[in-house]
Amino acid sequence: MSELDSWVTLVCGELGIDPAVAPDTVLDVARDVAHGVNRAAAPVTTFLLGRAVESGVPIDRAVERINQLITGWEYDEGATEQPLPN
């Protein structure tokens, strides 16, 4: 078991939830959002992915829809970046 898997198992146990999603899926979404939209959007988007799955949206469908949104995202060079917390 990798350190990541051990951590996810520990946190899920502490929170009383089932680790129903492979960490690789969540990490892939985070990477794609960070590179395709904004770094700060990555953790927020993975949280929203979890909320979607929790509400009954199949993980594959939610990931597919997020990837479609990333593909259609038009970066606004004039937008102010949300700073990452220290």
C-alpha positions as CSV (number, residue, x, y, z in Angstrom):
1,M,0.0,0.0,0.0
2,S,1.4,3.4,-0.9
3,E,1.7,6.3,1.5
4,L,-1.2,8.0,-0.3
5,D,-3.4,4.9,0.0
6,S,-2.5,4.7,3.7
7,W,-3.4,8.4,4.3
8,V,-6.7,8.1,2.4
9,T,-7.6,5.0,4.4
10,L,-6.8,6.7,7.7
11,V,-8.7,9.9,6.9
12,C,-11.8,7.9,5.6
13,G,-11.7,5.8,8.7
14,E,-11.5,8.9,10.9
15,L,-14.4,10.6,9.1
16,G,-16.5,7.4,8.9
17,I,-16.7,7.4,5.1
18,D,-16.0,4.7,2.5
19,P,-13.0,5.5,0.2
20,A,-15.2,4.8,-2.9
21,V,-13.0,6.7,-5.3
22,A,-9.5,5.8,-6.3
23,P,-7.1,8.6,-5.4
24,D,-5.7,8.5,-8.9
25,T,-9.0,9.7,-10.3
26,V,-9.2,12.7,-8.0
27,L,-5.5,13.5,-8.6
28,D,-6.0,13.5,-12.4
29,V,-8.9,15.9,-12.0
30,A,-6.9,18.2,-9.8
31,R,-3.9,18.2,-12.2
32,D,-6.2,18.9,-15.2
33,V,-7.9,21.8,-13.4
34,A,-4.7,23.2,-12.1
35,H,-3.1,23.3,-15.6
36,G,-6.3,24.1,-17.6
37,V,-8.0,26.6,-15.4
38,N,-6.2,27.8,-12.2
39,R,-4.1,26.2,-9.5
40,A,-6.5,27.4,-6.7
41,A,-9.4,25.9,-8.6
42,A,-8.0,22.4,-8.3
43,P,-8.9,21.6,-4.6
44,V,-12.2,23.4,-4.9
45,T,-13.1,21.3,-8.0
46,T,-12.1,18.0,-6.4
47,F,-14.4,19.0,-3.4
48,L,-17.2,19.6,-5.8
49,L,-16.5,16.3,-7.6
50,G,-16.9,14.6,-4.2
51,R,-20.2,16.4,-3.6
52,A,-21.4,15.3,-7.0
53,V,-20.5,11.7,-6.3
54,E,-22.1,11.9,-2.9
55,S,-25.3,13.2,-4.4
56,G,-25.5,10.2,-6.8
57,V,-23.7,11.4,-10.0
58,P,-21.5,8.5,-11.3
59,I,-17.9,9.4,-10.9
60,D,-17.1,8.7,-14.6
61,R,-19.9,11.1,-15.6
62,A,-18.8,13.8,-13.2
63,V,-15.1,13.6,-14.4
64,E,-16.2,13.6,-18.0
65,R,-18.3,16.7,-17.5
66,I,-15.5,18.5,-15.6
67,N,-13.1,17.6,-18.4
68,Q,-15.5,19.1,-20.9
69,L,-15.7,22.3,-18.8
70,I,-11.9,22.5,-18.7
71,T,-11.7,22.0,-22.5
72,G,-14.1,24.9,-23.1
73,W,-12.6,27.2,-20.5
74,E,-11.4,30.5,-21.9
75,Y,-8.6,31.9,-19.7
76,D,-9.1,35.5,-18.9
77,E,-5.6,37.1,-18.8
78,G,-7.1,40.2,-17.2
79,A,-8.6,38.3,-14.3
80,T,-7.1,38.6,-10.9
81,E,-5.6,35.3,-9.7
82,Q,-6.9,34.0,-6.4
83,P,-3.8,33.6,-4.3
84,L,-3.1,30.2,-2.7
85,P,-3.1,30.2,1.1
86,N,0.3,30.1,2.8
